[in-house]
Amino acid sequence: MDQIQSSPRKHVRCVLVVGATGFLGQKIVGNLLRHSDLSVRAMSRKGPPVDAAPGIEWVRGDMMEPASLDRALQGVDIVISSANGYMKESIEIDFQGNRNLIEAAAKARVGRFVFLSIVACEKAPEVPHFHAKIMAEEMIKAAGVPFVFVRAPAFLDQSSDYIANAVKGGRFFAVGDKTTRWSYVLTDDLAANIAQAAAWPGEDIANQTIDIGWRDGPKSQQEIAATIAQVTGRRLSIWTVPWGVFSVLVRPVRLMSELGYDLMRMFLFFRRGVFVADVATQERFFGPAPTSRDAIMRWAKANGLKRASD
Ligand SMILES: NC(=O)c1ccc[n+]([C@@H]2O[C@H](COP(=O)([O-])OP(=O)(O)OC[C@H]3O[C@@H](n4cnc5c(N)ncnc54)[C@H](OP(=O)(O)O)[C@@H]3O)[C@@H](O)[C@H]2O)c1
């Protein structure tokens, strides 16, 4: 009699991505699809985007509506959140919305919460969106949900890439001064690390706080501009908005723009020179961190800025 051999079945874990339609969130989803032992559920208030990739289950959910979170979290093993409100809507989403999501995740007894936080956020209570991140970290710890805090530094590439646009015109706009160093990341690398944190098979990643950055450390804006000039073969003039402008404008700006105030406070925090990622834990789990040159080369290529000879 023929024997039928059954292959050992892999346990497919369900990952819910909150913030899946965002600039970074879409890249996280793209990376998760490469992990065959994960099924990907993506949450949005609007339903699936028109160009949704196959292989993703879309759920409607709003961080400000707890009942919708309970539905979205049914059967979920791992939650990732990169969602935010401070950039385009209201920082209430970063405070109350995160609180609702954490409470719902604890109620649903998820096995891992991968929360996108920010490097050194505990050192900047005066920066509203940094403060929201440390508050969320503390709430997740208090709720007893196993977590991975992936702490990002400044994005080299923003959704509207002001650095690339200026470089095309031969300029580099510097904030404050040319010499203070802080850490950066390319969002492609950050998204890959967040997906790795979710897919990590062992429990040794539980309750880790992982700074993300470059192997060769933080960089000044002069150093960033010099590397960009080197890899693109362009001459760049650096235009600096001095710290004094931020110090004078930060209070009046608050009357007009919550976001403007938040960003000015953030830049003034950068001035302290402590917005620096320690990549030791990143390298332990995700392998060697990229160097600044490697990241800037890939960024330049993606933006059509590389020399024709390269
Ligand atoms: N820019 C930087 O230099 C920097 C540095 C460090 C860390 N970060 C962090 O990086 C993340 C940026 O992510 P991103 O680029 O993907 O953001 P994004 O493009 O601004 O997208 C925002 C996402 O949040 C979701 N969202 C907002 N309010 C929501 C609500 N009430 N309920 C459910 N979802 C909601 C949106 O979903 P829908 O609209 O589809 O519902 C969308 O997917 C943030 O967490 C930010 O703090 C940024």
The ligand as an SDF file (V2000), in Angstrom:
LIG
                    3D

 48 52  0  0  0  0  0  0  0  0999 V2000
    9.1230   61.5890    8.5430 N   0  0  0  0  0  0  0  0  0  0  0  0
   10.1270   61.2520    9.3450 C   0  0  0  0  0  0  0  0  0  0  0  0
   11.2770   61.7350    9.2300 O   0  0  0  0  0  0  0  0  0  0  0  0
    9.8660   60.2490   10.4530 C   0  0  0  0  0  0  0  0  0  0  0  0
   10.8940   59.9410   11.3300 C   0  0  0  0  0  0  0  0  0  0  0  0
   10.6870   58.9660   12.3210 C   0  0  0  0  0  0  0  0  0  0  0  0
    9.4470   58.3290   12.4020 C   0  0  0  0  0  0  0  0  0  0  0  0
    8.4530   58.6920   11.5560 N   0  0  0  0  0  0  0  0  0  0  0  0
    7.1630   57.9620   11.6710 C   0  0  0  0  0  0  0  0  0  0  0  0
    6.9190   57.3020   10.4360 O   0  0  0  0  0  0  0  0  0  0  0  0
    5.5120   57.1140   10.2650 C   0  0  0  0  0  0  0  0  0  0  0  0
    5.1180   57.6670    8.9120 C   0  0  0  0  0  0  0  0  0  0  0  0
    4.3450   56.7300    8.2420 O   0  0  0  0  0  0  0  0  0  0  0  0
    3.7570   57.0100    6.7800 P   0  0  0  0  0  0  0  0  0  0  0  0
    4.7910   57.7080    5.9790 O   0  0  0  0  0  0  0  0  0  0  0  0
    3.2410   55.7300    6.2370 O   0  0  0  0  0  0  0  0  0  0  0  0
    2.5240   58.0020    7.1290 O   0  0  0  0  0  0  0  0  0  0  0  0
    1.5080   58.7700    6.1700 P   0  0  0  0  0  0  0  0  0  0  0  0
    1.9010   58.6590    4.7470 O   0  0  0  0  0  0  0  0  0  0  0  0
    1.2970   60.1170    6.7800 O   0  0  0  0  0  0  0  0  0  0  0  0
    0.1450   57.9190    6.3330 O   0  0  0  0  0  0  0  0  0  0  0  0
   -0.6210   57.9680    7.4930 C   0  0  0  0  0  0  0  0  0  0  0  0
   -1.2600   56.5950    7.7090 C   0  0  0  0  0  0  0  0  0  0  0  0
   -1.9100   56.6030    8.9960 O   0  0  0  0  0  0  0  0  0  0  0  0
   -3.2270   56.1200    8.8160 C   0  0  0  0  0  0  0  0  0  0  0  0
   -4.1370   56.7650    9.7630 N   0  0  0  0  0  0  0  0  0  0  0  0
   -4.1830   58.0860   10.1010 C   0  0  0  0  0  0  0  0  0  0  0  0
   -5.1880   58.2820   10.9540 N   0  0  0  0  0  0  0  0  0  0  0  0
   -5.8000   57.0870   11.1510 C   0  0  0  0  0  0  0  0  0  0  0  0
   -6.9080   56.6780   11.9190 C   0  0  0  0  0  0  0  0  0  0  0  0
   -7.6470   57.5320   12.6460 N   0  0  0  0  0  0  0  0  0  0  0  0
   -7.2520   55.3690   11.8950 N   0  0  0  0  0  0  0  0  0  0  0  0
   -6.5500   54.5000   11.1290 C   0  0  0  0  0  0  0  0  0  0  0  0
   -5.4910   54.8170   10.3770 N   0  0  0  0  0  0  0  0  0  0  0  0
   -5.1310   56.1130   10.3830 C   0  0  0  0  0  0  0  0  0  0  0  0
   -3.6270   56.4580    7.3860 C   0  0  0  0  0  0  0  0  0  0  0  0
   -4.6150   55.5220    6.9740 O   0  0  0  0  0  0  0  0  0  0  0  0
   -5.9480   55.8730    6.1410 P   0  0  0  0  0  0  0  0  0  0  0  0
   -5.9130   57.3440    5.7880 O   0  0  0  0  0  0  0  0  0  0  0  0
   -5.8960   54.9640    4.9320 O   0  0  0  0  0  0  0  0  0  0  0  0
   -7.0670   55.5050    7.0420 O   0  0  0  0  0  0  0  0  0  0  0  0
   -2.2920   56.2440    6.6670 C   0  0  0  0  0  0  0  0  0  0  0  0
   -2.1380   54.8970    6.2970 O   0  0  0  0  0  0  0  0  0  0  0  0
    4.8480   57.8300   11.4270 C   0  0  0  0  0  0  0  0  0  0  0  0
    4.5100   56.9280   12.4640 O   0  0  0  0  0  0  0  0  0  0  0  0
    5.9310   58.8130   11.8760 C   0  0  0  0  0  0  0  0  0  0  0  0
    5.7790   59.2080   13.2120 O   0  0  0  0  0  0  0  0  0  0  0  0
    8.6290   59.6220   10.5770 C   0  0  0  0  0  0  0  0  0  0  0  0
  1  2  1  0
  2  3  2  0
  2  4  1  0
  4  5  1  0
  4 48  2  0
  5  6  2  0
  6  7  1  0
  7  8  2  0
  8  9  1  0
  8 48  1  0
  9 10  1  0
  9 46  1  0
 10 11  1  0
 11 12  1  0
 11 44  1  0
 12 13  1  0
 13 14  1  0
 14 15  2  0
 14 16  1  0
 14 17  1  0
 17 18  1  0
 18 19  2  0
 18 20  1  0
 18 21  1  0
 21 22  1  0
 22 23  1  0
 23 24  1  0
 23 42  1  0
 24 25  1  0
 25 26  1  0
 25 36  1  0
 26 27  1  0
 26 35  1  0
 27 28  2  0
 28 29  1  0
 29 30  1  0
 29 35  2  0
 30 31  1  0
 30 32  2  0
 32 33  1  0
 33 34  2  0
 34 35  1  0
 36 37  1  0
 36 42  1  0
 37 38  1  0
 38 39  2  0
 38 40  1  0
 38 41  1  0
 42 43  1  0
 44 45  1  0
 44 46  1  0
 46 47  1  0
M  CHG  2   8   1  16  -1
M  END
$$$$
